[in-house]
Amino acid sequence: MTNLEKYKRAFVLNFRVKEEDLPGLEYMGIIQWDSVGHMDLIADIESAYGIQMDTKDVLDLSTYEKGIKILSEKYGVNFDE
């Protein structure tokens, strides 16, 4: 499973959305992505990549796209596989 597939899977499983709904998805944009859903998402992302995100990055991960940027720039996750 590629890093992008792991990332998409975390969103699909936590929020019960389809992959095609991920672009443009944002925090509080759907009922499932509330504060509790956000922490569940973060836990799955950290587990998938074996990282521990800084609090600032947890708070900054406010859209599907921003998460990719944070993970690639700050945690070295390669999404170009």
Backbone as JSON, one array per atom type, in Angstrom:
{
  "sequence": "MTNLEKYKRAFVLNFRVKEEDLPGLEYMGIIQWDSVGHMDLIADIESAYGIQMDTKDVLDLSTYEKGIKILSEKYGVNFDE",
  "N": [[0.85, -1.18, 0.0], [0.62, 2.16, -0.91], [1.9, 5.33, 0.34], [0.07, 7.38, -0.18], [-2.27, 5.91, -0.53], [-2.56, 4.88, 2.06], [-3.04, 7.24, 3.43], [-5.43, 8.19, 2.24], [-7.08, 6.08, 2.98], [-7.26, 6.39, 5.76], [-8.93, 8.63, 5.97], [-11.24, 7.73, 4.58], [-12.07, 5.51, 6.12], [-12.39, 6.65, 8.71], [-14.22, 8.73, 8.33], [-16.18, 7.73, 6.74], [-16.52, 8.27, 3.98], [-16.41, 8.55, 0.38], [-13.62, 7.94, -1.8], [-13.6, 9.75, -3.94], [-14.73, 11.96, -2.79], [-12.82, 13.16, -1.26], [-10.96, 15.26, -2.21], [-10.85, 18.66, -1.42], [-12.13, 18.29, 0.99], [-12.8, 19.38, 4.27], [-12.08, 20.28, 7.7], [-14.79, 20.19, 9.9], [-16.42, 20.37, 7.76], [-17.97, 18.26, 7.16], [-20.25, 16.28, 9.08], [-19.0, 14.16, 10.41], [-16.35, 14.92, 10.68], [-15.54, 16.21, 13.18], [-14.31, 17.45, 16.35], [-13.7, 15.09, 17.79], [-13.66, 13.17, 15.75], [-11.52, 14.23, 14.37], [-9.33, 13.77, 16.07], [-9.32, 10.98, 16.07], [-8.7, 10.55, 13.38], [-6.1, 11.69, 13.29], [-4.76, 9.93, 15.03], [-4.87, 7.56, 13.52], [-3.41, 8.33, 11.27], [-0.89, 8.88, 12.41], [-0.26, 6.31, 13.32], [-0.21, 4.89, 10.89], [2.05, 5.93, 9.61], [4.04, 5.79, 11.48], [4.73, 7.96, 13.14], [4.8, 10.84, 15.35], [2.84, 13.5, 15.61], [3.37, 17.02, 15.96], [1.65, 19.25, 18.17], [0.9, 21.7, 16.98], [0.87, 21.01, 14.28], [-1.15, 19.1, 14.27], [-3.35, 20.7, 14.8], [-3.21, 22.37, 12.58], [-3.82, 20.7, 10.46], [-6.23, 20.93, 8.59], [-7.55, 20.5, 6.25], [-8.02, 18.04, 3.68], [-6.03, 18.24, 1.69], [-4.14, 19.89, 2.96], [-3.16, 18.24, 4.92], [-1.6, 16.4, 3.47], [0.42, 18.1, 2.61], [1.58, 18.91, 5.09], [2.44, 16.43, 6.12], [4.28, 15.61, 4.16], [6.17, 17.73, 4.04], [7.01, 18.18, 6.73], [7.3, 15.71, 7.97], [8.49, 13.98, 6.28], [7.07, 12.21, 4.65], [6.62, 10.48, 1.73], [4.67, 11.09, -0.98], [4.8, 10.54, -3.62], [5.13, 8.01, -4.57]],
  "CA": [[0.0, 0.0, 0.0], [1.43, 3.38, -1.0], [1.63, 6.33, 1.37], [-1.17, 8.07, -0.52], [-3.37, 4.98, -0.25], [-2.72, 4.86, 3.53], [-3.63, 8.53, 3.81], [-6.83, 8.17, 1.81], [-7.77, 5.06, 3.78], [-7.55, 6.97, 7.07], [-10.11, 9.49, 5.8], [-12.39, 6.92, 4.18], [-12.52, 4.7, 7.25], [-12.82, 7.48, 9.83], [-15.34, 9.62, 8.03], [-17.13, 7.0, 5.9], [-16.72, 8.99, 2.72], [-15.81, 7.91, -0.79], [-12.36, 8.56, -2.23], [-13.84, 10.9, -4.82], [-15.15, 13.09, -1.96], [-11.69, 13.66, -0.47], [-10.47, 16.59, -2.6], [-11.64, 19.77, -0.89], [-12.7, 17.97, 2.3], [-12.21, 20.22, 5.31], [-12.52, 20.13, 9.08], [-16.14, 20.68, 10.17], [-17.15, 20.42, 6.5], [-18.94, 17.16, 7.26], [-20.57, 16.05, 10.49], [-18.06, 13.2, 10.99], [-15.04, 15.53, 10.95], [-15.62, 17.12, 14.32], [-13.08, 17.36, 17.15], [-13.43, 13.69, 18.11], [-13.26, 12.56, 14.49], [-10.19, 14.74, 14.03], [-8.32, 13.06, 16.87], [-9.26, 9.61, 15.55], [-7.96, 10.64, 12.13], [-4.69, 11.91, 13.62], [-4.22, 8.68, 15.59], [-4.69, 6.63, 12.41], [-2.3, 8.83, 10.44], [0.36, 8.64, 13.16], [-0.01, 4.87, 13.31], [0.11, 4.46, 9.53], [3.38, 6.39, 9.21], [5.0, 5.63, 12.58], [5.17, 9.29, 13.55], [4.02, 11.54, 16.36], [2.72, 14.86, 15.11], [3.37, 18.13, 16.9], [0.32, 19.82, 18.41], [0.63, 22.73, 15.97], [0.54, 20.34, 13.02], [-2.47, 18.49, 14.46], [-4.33, 21.78, 14.66], [-3.13, 22.92, 11.22], [-4.35, 19.75, 9.49], [-7.64, 21.35, 8.52], [-8.14, 20.03, 4.99], [-7.4, 16.83, 3.11], [-4.81, 18.64, 0.98], [-3.16, 20.44, 3.9], [-2.53, 17.09, 5.59], [-0.55, 15.89, 2.58], [1.52, 19.08, 2.66], [2.23, 18.82, 6.4], [3.13, 15.15, 6.25], [5.44, 15.54, 3.27], [7.17, 18.76, 4.36], [7.51, 18.14, 8.1], [7.53, 14.36, 8.48], [9.19, 13.22, 5.26], [6.25, 11.19, 4.01], [6.69, 10.64, 0.27], [3.41, 10.76, -1.63], [5.06, 10.39, -5.05], [5.49, 6.61, -4.83]],
  "C": [[0.9, 1.25, 0.0], [1.06, 4.33, 0.14], [0.34, 7.09, 1.08], [-2.38, 7.19, -0.23], [-3.63, 4.89, 1.26], [-3.43, 6.12, 4.0], [-5.12, 8.57, 3.46], [-7.65, 7.22, 2.68], [-8.15, 5.61, 5.15], [-8.8, 7.84, 7.01], [-11.36, 8.67, 5.5], [-12.94, 6.14, 5.36], [-13.05, 5.55, 8.4], [-14.1, 8.25, 9.54], [-16.42, 8.97, 7.16], [-17.54, 7.81, 4.66], [-16.08, 8.19, 1.59], [-14.54, 8.66, -1.17], [-12.59, 9.79, -3.09], [-14.32, 12.13, -4.04], [-14.0, 13.74, -1.19], [-11.15, 15.02, -0.92], [-11.42, 17.68, -2.1], [-12.27, 19.51, 0.46], [-12.01, 18.79, 3.37], [-12.85, 19.96, 6.68], [-13.84, 20.86, 9.29], [-16.95, 20.84, 8.88], [-18.18, 19.31, 6.38], [-19.12, 16.85, 8.74], [-19.55, 15.11, 11.17], [-16.72, 13.83, 11.36], [-15.22, 16.65, 11.97], [-14.35, 16.93, 15.14], [-12.72, 15.92, 17.5], [-12.97, 12.95, 16.85], [-11.86, 12.98, 14.08], [-9.11, 13.98, 14.79], [-8.2, 11.6, 16.44], [-8.47, 9.56, 14.24], [-6.47, 10.79, 12.39], [-4.06, 10.63, 14.16], [-3.96, 7.67, 14.48], [-3.53, 7.04, 11.51], [-0.97, 8.57, 11.13], [0.73, 7.17, 13.14], [0.43, 4.38, 11.93], [1.54, 4.8, 9.13], [4.43, 6.27, 10.31], [5.58, 6.94, 13.05], [4.34, 9.77, 14.73], [4.0, 13.01, 15.94], [2.75, 15.88, 16.24], [1.95, 18.68, 17.02], [-0.05, 20.85, 17.35], [0.21, 22.09, 14.65], [-0.82, 19.64, 13.1], [-3.55, 19.53, 14.24], [-4.37, 22.34, 13.25], [-3.71, 21.98, 10.15], [-5.87, 19.96, 9.39], [-8.32, 21.01, 7.2], [-7.39, 18.77, 4.55], [-6.05, 17.18, 2.47], [-3.74, 19.16, 1.94], [-2.45, 19.32, 4.65], [-1.4, 16.51, 4.77], [0.67, 16.81, 2.64], [2.29, 18.97, 3.98], [3.04, 17.54, 6.5], [4.36, 15.07, 5.36], [6.53, 16.51, 3.67], [7.79, 18.59, 5.75], [7.87, 16.74, 8.6], [8.15, 13.43, 7.44], [8.4, 12.12, 4.6], [6.23, 11.48, 2.51], [5.39, 10.17, -0.36], [3.58, 10.55, -3.13], [5.39, 8.94, -5.44], [4.69, 6.03, -5.95]]
}
